[in-house]
């Protein structure tokens, strides 16, 4: 099975999630450093749809730029995330079984 993780190596939850993926038998892990190679707007919208999340639920609210999006539409939030990928809550993991936000990291086990 292939698992793609949208990863920030400086984030402890992202590192914990990556460790779970690497320890899972038969899982080939693709790591995307989303700060260097952010997903497109369409890809991000697709990931959230597969995860059953709205863009607002995928917004990293602790970041300074998130406050300006308090009353923004989902489209405006996606646009902001593409322009400034630090606004994307991490890590997102995609497999052929679905997408999960690794918060807590153990949630990725649901799609392995």
C-alpha positions as CSV (number, residue, x, y, z in Angstrom):
1,X,0.0,0.0,0.0
2,X,1.2,3.5,-0.7
3,X,0.7,6.3,1.8
4,X,1.4,9.9,1.0
5,X,2.0,12.2,3.9
6,X,1.9,16.0,3.6
7,X,4.6,16.5,6.2
8,X,6.4,19.3,8.1
9,X,9.6,17.8,9.6
10,X,9.6,20.5,12.3
11,X,6.1,19.4,13.6
12,X,6.1,16.8,16.4
13,X,2.6,15.4,15.3
14,X,3.8,15.1,11.8
15,X,7.0,13.3,12.8
16,X,4.9,10.9,15.1
17,X,2.5,10.2,12.2
18,X,5.4,9.5,9.8
19,X,6.8,7.0,12.4
20,X,3.5,5.2,12.5
21,X,3.5,5.0,8.7
22,X,7.1,3.7,8.5
23,X,6.4,1.1,11.1
24,X,3.2,-0.2,9.4
25,X,4.0,-3.4,7.5
26,X,3.7,-3.2,3.7
27,X,3.3,0.6,3.5
28,X,5.4,2.5,1.0
29,X,5.6,6.1,2.3
30,X,5.8,9.1,0.0
31,X,6.8,12.2,1.9
32,X,5.7,15.6,0.5
33,X,7.2,18.6,2.3
34,X,4.1,20.7,1.7
35,X,5.9,23.9,2.7
36,X,8.3,23.5,-0.1
37,X,5.9,21.7,-2.5
38,X,2.4,22.8,-1.5
39,X,-0.6,20.9,-3.0
40,X,-2.6,22.7,-5.6
41,X,-6.0,24.2,-4.7
42,X,-7.8,21.4,-6.4
43,X,-5.7,18.7,-4.7
44,X,-6.2,20.3,-1.3
45,X,-10.0,20.5,-1.9
46,X,-9.9,16.9,-2.9
47,X,-7.9,15.8,0.2
48,X,-10.4,17.6,2.5
49,X,-13.4,16.1,0.7
50,X,-11.9,12.6,1.0
51,X,-11.2,13.2,4.7
52,X,-14.8,14.5,5.3
53,X,-13.4,17.9,6.4
54,X,-14.1,21.4,5.4
55,X,-11.2,23.7,4.5
56,X,-12.0,25.6,7.8
57,X,-11.5,22.3,9.7
58,X,-8.1,21.9,7.9
59,X,-7.0,25.4,8.7
60,X,-4.1,25.7,11.2
61,X,-5.8,28.2,13.5
62,X,-2.6,28.8,15.6
63,X,-1.0,30.6,12.7
64,X,-1.1,34.4,12.6
65,X,-2.7,34.4,9.1
66,X,-5.6,32.3,10.2
67,X,-7.2,35.2,12.2
68,X,-7.9,37.1,9.0
69,X,-9.9,34.1,7.7
70,X,-12.3,34.1,10.6
71,X,-15.3,34.9,8.4
72,X,-13.9,33.7,5.1
73,X,-15.6,31.3,2.7
74,X,-14.1,27.8,2.1
75,X,-12.8,29.0,-1.3
76,X,-11.0,32.0,0.3
77,X,-9.5,29.7,2.9
78,X,-8.2,27.3,0.2
79,X,-6.8,30.3,-1.7
80,X,-5.0,31.5,1.5
81,X,-3.6,28.0,2.1
82,X,-2.2,27.7,-1.4
83,X,-0.7,31.2,-1.1
84,X,0.7,30.5,2.4
85,X,0.9,26.7,3.0
86,X,1.8,27.1,6.7
87,X,-1.9,27.6,7.1
88,X,-2.5,24.0,6.3
89,X,-3.0,21.9,9.4
90,X,-0.7,18.9,9.3
91,X,-0.1,16.2,8.7
92,X,-2.5,15.0,6.0
93,X,-2.1,11.4,5.0
94,X,-3.7,9.8,1.9
95,X,-4.0,6.1,1.0
96,X,-6.3,4.2,-1.3
97,X,-8.6,3.8,1.7
98,X,-9.0,7.6,2.3
99,X,-7.5,10.7,3.9
100,X,-6.9,11.5,7.5
101,X,-5.6,14.4,9.4
102,X,-3.0,13.0,11.8
103,X,-4.4,14.8,14.9
104,X,-3.9,12.7,16.9
105,X,-1.4,10.7,14.9
106,X,-3.1,7.4,15.6
107,X,-6.0,8.5,13.3
108,X,-3.9,7.4,10.3
109,X,-4.3,3.8,11.3
110,X,-7.9,4.0,10.1
111,X,-6.7,4.2,6.5
112,X,-3.9,1.6,6.6
